[in-house]
Amino acid sequence: MEKLRVNNTPVRTSRNFLINNLEVELEIPQKDEFTNLKIINEKSNIDNNVSNKPLTYGMGKILEELNYETANSKIRIQTSNKKENIQIIYEFDDNNINLINQIEIIANGNTNVTIVYKSKTSKKCFHNGIIRTTVKENAQLNVTIINLLNEESDNLEAIENQLEKNSTTNYTIIDIGAKTSVSNYYSNIIGENAKNDLKSIYLGINKQKKDLNYIAELKGERTNIEIDVQGALKDSAKKNFKGTIDFKKGCKKAKGNENEYCMLLSNKAKSIALPMLLCTEEDVEGNHSTASGKVDEKQLFYIMTRGFSYKEAVKLIVKSKFNKIIDRIPDKNLKDEIINEIDKRLD
C-alpha cells in the first residue's frame, strides 16, 4: 500500500480548505494483461502509437510515470474529415483486474467517442488512465466517459485536451462508480473561437470519495469554456470539486462559466467545493457558482402525495437533476444502463 498526494490544484489555496490535493492509499499493481477490450469503429485509423509527452497537470508524477512504464492498453485514434462514431468498452472481470491505459484522439472531422468502464466482478479493480485529445481547426469532438466500476475499486483518470482554431469539444462525464474516483480534466484552448463544453454528473454512496479537478486555460481570442457539474451524495460519501478557469494573456473577448451543485442525501455526506477564476487579460467575462443543499422538502411532499415512497421520491428528484446531462448520450442502451445503475445505488 502506497500513500500518495494526487490531483493538485493549479494554484495553492489556504490549507483550511483541505482541497489542494487528495491523499490516497493505493495498491500499485504490477503490469498485468488486460484483454477484455471492445472497440466499435467505423472508419478511423487506430494504432497504439500514443504520445508519452508529459502532462501539463495530470494526477501527479508517480501515477503518470507508472502509466508510461506499465500501460497494458494503448489506443491512438486518427479520425477522417467525415462524421464518425467510436465506442471503447473496458470490462473488468476476474481475469482483468488492473487497467493502465492511454487513449489519444486526433480529431479532424465530426467525431463521437464513447469510453465505458464496467465491472463484472466483485473483486477490487485498479484503473489509471490518460486521455489526450487534439481537436484540429474547424473539427468537432464529442467525448463521453462512463465510470460504472464497483465500490471496491480505484479509478484515476487524467484528461488533456488541445483545441485549435474554430474547433468545438463537448465532454459528458458520468462518474458513479469506484470507491475512490479521481479525475483531472485540463483544456488548453489555444485557437481563436475554440469552444469547450463540459457536463458532468457524480453520485457518491456509502464511503465513496470523488475528487474532481477541472482546469481550463483560455489563450485564443473569443474562446469559450462552459462547465456544469451536478452531483448527489448519500451515506458517508465525500466529494471535492476544484474548478479553475484561467484567462491567459491574448484571450480577449473570451468567456468562461462554471457551475457546480451537490445534493446532500444524508447528514454524514460531505461536499467541499473550490471554484476559481484567474485572469491576466482585459475584456473577458468569467462567472462561477457552487452550492450544496438537501432535497427540497416541498418537492418531496408533492411527489409523495402522488403515491410514491420517500425513497422513490428521492430517486426521481436526483434523476431529474441528472437527466439533462444523461440525455446528451446518443446510445439509448447506455442511457438505460446508467439510469438502472443510479436506481440500484440509491436503494
N, C-alpha and C positions, 0 to 999 in steps of 0.2 A: 504494500500500500504506500503510495507516494502522495505527499501533501503539496499542492501547487496553488499559486495565486494566478488566476486567469482573468481574461476579459477586462483589461484595464480601460478606464475612461480616457479619452484623448487629452483631457485637461484634469488635473487633480483638483479635488474639492475637499472641503473640511472632512476630517476623519469622522466627525459626529454623524455624517450621513451614512456611514458604513456601506458605501456603494462603489467606491473607486475600483475595487476588483472583488472577485469572488474567491474564497479559499475552498478548495475541494480536495477530497481524498479519493484518489483513483488507483485502481489496479491496472497498471500499464501492461498490456498483453504483449507476448512475443508475436512475431509475424506468423499469421495463420492464413490458410486459404479461405477465400470467400467465393463460393461458386453459384450461390442462389441469386443470380442476377438475370433480369429480363429487360431487354431493350426493344421497344416497339418503334420502328423508324421507317420513314417513307423514302426520303431522298438524300439525306445528309451524308457527308463523308465522316466516318467515325474511325478513330485510331486511338492509340494510347500515348501519343507524343505530347504529354502535358508539360506546362512550364513549371519549373521549380524556383522561379523568381520570388524573393522574399515578399511576404505580405506587408502592406502598409501598417495595418493594425493586427488583425487576427487574434487568436486566443492567447498567444504568448510563445516565446521562443522554443520552450521544451516541447510543447504539443506540435508546433509547426515542424520542427526538426524530426520528431517522431513520425509525422505523416510522410515526409520526404523519404525517410530511411526505410519505413516498413509498410508502405502502401501496398494493399493487396487488390486494389481495383483502380484503374486509371482509364478515364474516358475523355477524349477530345472530340468535340463536335464542330464541324465547319459547315454552316448552312449555305444554301444557294440563295439566289435572289427571289425565289418563289416562296409561297406560303407552305410551312411545314409543321407537322405535329410529331412530337417525340415523347415517349414515356420511358422512364428509367425506374425500375422497381427492384428494391433490395428486400428480400425476405429472410429474416433471421429465423433459424431453426436450430435443432440440437447439434447439427453439424456445421453450422455457420453462425458463430457467436460473435466474432470480432471483425468489424469492418473499418478499415483505414482507407478512405477513398479520396480521389481527386477527380473533379469534373471541370473541364474547361470548355466554354462555349464561345465560338466566334460567329456572331450573327451578322449576316449580310442582307437578309430579307425580312420577311414577317414570320417569326418563329414562335411556336408554343412548346415549352419544355416542362414536363411534369416529373418530379422526383419524389418517390414514395419510399418510406422506411416502415416496414411492417414486422411484427413479431408473431411467429408461430411456435413459440417456445415459452416456458415459464422460467427458463434459466436467465441469469444475468448476462446482458449483452453490452458490448462496448462499441461506440461509434465515434470516430474522429475524422471529420470530413472537411475538405476545402472545395469551394465552388468559385471559379473565376469566370467572368464574362467580359467580352469586348463587343460592344454594340456599335457597329460601323455607321458611317454617315447615312442618314435617311432610313436606317433599319428600325424595326420594332421587335423587341424580345419580351415574351411573356413567360415568366417562370413561376411554377407552383411547387412548393416544398411541403410535404405532409409527413409529420412525425407521429407514428402510431405504435411506438415501441412500448414494451411492458414496463411496469412500475419498478422493476429491479435494475433497469438499465441506465447507462450513462450515455448521453448524447451531446456531442460537441461539434458545432458547425461554424466555420468561418467562410464568409461570403464577400467577394470583392468584385466590384463592377467598374468598368470604364465606359463612359458614354461620350460618343463623338457627335459631331455637328448634326443637328436636326434629328437626333435619334430619340427613341422612346423605350423605356424599360419599365415593365409592370411586374411587381412581385406580389404573390399571395402566399403567406406562410401560415400553416396550420400546425400549432405546437401543443399537442395534448398528451404526448407520451413521455416515457422515461422518468426515472426517479430524480435524476439531475439532468436538466436540459439547458445548455448554454449556447447562445448564438451571438455571433459578431457579424454585423452587416455594415459594409463600407461601400459607398458610391463615390467615385471620382468623376464628377460631372464637368468635363472639360470643354465640350463642344458647344458652340453657340446654339441657343434654342433647344438644347437637350432637356428631356423631361424624365423624371423618375417618380413612379408612384409605388408606394409600399403599403400593403394592407396585411395586417397580421392579427391572428387570434391565439390566445393561450388559455388552457384550462389546467388548474392545479388541484389535486385532491390528496388526501392522506398527508404524507410528508414530502411531497414533490417540491423540488426547487426549480424555479425558472429564472434565468439571468439573461436579459435581452439588452444588447448594446448596439444601437443603431446610429450610424455616423454617416453624414453626407457633407462633402466638400463641394461647394459650388464655385467654379472657376471661370466658366464661359459667360458671355453676356446673355441675358434673358433666359438663363437656365432656371429649372424649377424642380423642387422636391416636395412631395406630399407623403406624410407618414401618418397612418391611422392604425391604432392598436386597441383591440377590445379584448378584455380578459375576465376570468372569473376564478376565484379561489375558494376552496372548500376545506373543511377539517383544519389541519395544521400546515397547509401548503404555504409557500413563501415565494414572492416574486420581486425581482429587482428590474426596473426599467430605466435605461440610460439612453436618452435621445439627444443627439448633438447635430445641429445644423450650423455649418461654418461657412460664412460668406467670405471668400478669399478675394484679394486684390484682382480687379479685372472683371468681376461678375456684375457689372452694372445692370440694373433693372431685373436682377434675379429675385425669385420669390421662394420662400420656404415655409411650410406649415407642418406642425406635428401635434398630434392629439393622442392621449392615452387614457383609457378609462378601465378601472378594475372594479368588478362587482364582488363584494365580500359576502360569502355564503355561510360564514361562521365567525364567532368571536375570536378564534385562535389563529385564523388566517392572517398573514402579514404581507402588506404591499408597500414597497418603497419605490419612489419614482424621482428621477432627476432629469428634467428637460433643460437643455442648454442651447442658447443662441450665441454664436461667436461672430465677430464682424470686423473686417479691415477694409471695407469698401463702402462708399456712399451710394445713395439712390438704390437701395434694396428694401425688400419687405419680408419680415420674418415674424411668425407667430407661433406660440407654443402654449399648450394647456395639458394639465393632468389632473385626474380626480379619482377618488375611490369612494364607495358607499355601499350600504346594504341594499337588499332588494326592496323596491318601493312597496310599502305596505298597502297603498291604495290599489296598485296593480294586483298584488296578491289577493286582496279581498275580492276584487272584481272577478278574477278568474275562478277563485274557489266558489263563488256564488253560482257559477255555471256548472258546478258538479265535479270539478277537479280537486284532487287531494292537494295537500301542501307541497309534496314532493313533485307532483306533476305540474303544478303551477310554477314552481321554481324552474323546472326544466324548460317550460315554454318561454319564460322570460329570458333565460340565458340564451336559448336558441334564437329568439327574436333579435337579440343583440348580435349574434354571430352570423345569422343567415345572409345578411347583406354582403359579407365577405366570402362566405362559402359559395354563394351564387356566382362568384367570378370563375369558379372551376367549371370548365365546359363538359367534363365527363360525369354523366348522371350517376353511374355506378359508384364512382369515387365519392361524390357528394353524399349519396345514401350511406356509404360505409362510414364516413366521417360523422354524420348525424347519429348513426347507430352507436358509434363509439362514445359520443358525448352522452347519449342516453344511458349507456351502460355505466360510465364512470360517475354519473351523477346519482345513480341509485343509492 
